[in-house]
């Protein structure tokens, strides 16, 4: 989807149409969750601090996120996908891989399939989407960004390897900013530079990721579209308006996050054995504390109490805490006791 959260807000509020919009909060600790294309023209991007975004675009309009609406629209879109294939692997609310090899609707090409899906999304939601079409997931992901917004691009088998060689490695899915900076220090800035490196060189510098980098430099990716990809964790976090040192204020934030996570677990009937507390201090140092129990944590109050126990292990707080988060992981069926000991 194109600027999904911001586009939903512009669709639902005509006064925002054509204006620079950021989904998030404008406070001193706010962070941009999503930005419209009008805002992106000023360099406003997701994860940018709100104060920085406002400096770049003084006319930026902030709107609070409405995740219940975004989830509902995402469900509409996935229902459309289901008319074309049962092999759908969601990446997020606004992005998914589709394997249309089976061609359920008898459409002549994947290109035409993508055009029809995009047209239906616009007709049924009023929102635009972009598509990448290729013979593997890595190339389709790259291609999906190539004609944004409201476009599509295909990477065919005869053009794939050469097309990858010409791209900056910073654009590669799976190469984050830190890895891209490391590659640049090693003289690797394009796909061709990456392809020129031996497996031994890549293993020496990138360890277990060497095989992945060796393959994608050649346009190779054998991962199937997996509609049953297992979810590993669910969490929620918040950045406070100011650094907190008072335990009652810190714990109030922790409880809000625990309640968010408990709501998600209960709505999906997915419960985890491990509860993790994350805290970020005023100097941006981050710590985590975890507790794993023999059985899944399915009781709301147990999750709240475990979260409090974990944050209390950080006291006394010498530096203020700017962010807290709570997550559950290690999902298991209720009643499953596989010998997992209780430990901190």
Secondary structure, DSSP 4 states (H G I P E B T S, - for coil): --SHHHHHHHHH-GGGTTS-EEEE--STT-BEEEE-HHHHTTT--TT-BHHHHHHH-TT-EEE---HHHHHHHHHHHHHHHTTT-S-EEEEETTEEEE--TT-TT--S-HHHHHHHHHHHHHHHHS----EEEESSHHHHHHHHTTT-SS-EEEE-TTTHHHHHHHSBGGGSTT--HHHHHHHHHTT--BHHHHHTS-HHHHHHHHGGGHHHHHHHTTT---PPP-TTPPP-EEEEEEEEEEEE--HHHHHHHHHHHHHHHHHHHHHHT--EEEEEEEEEETT--EEEEEEE-SS----HHHHHHHHHHHHHTT-S-SS-EEEEEEEEEEE--TT---SPPPB-
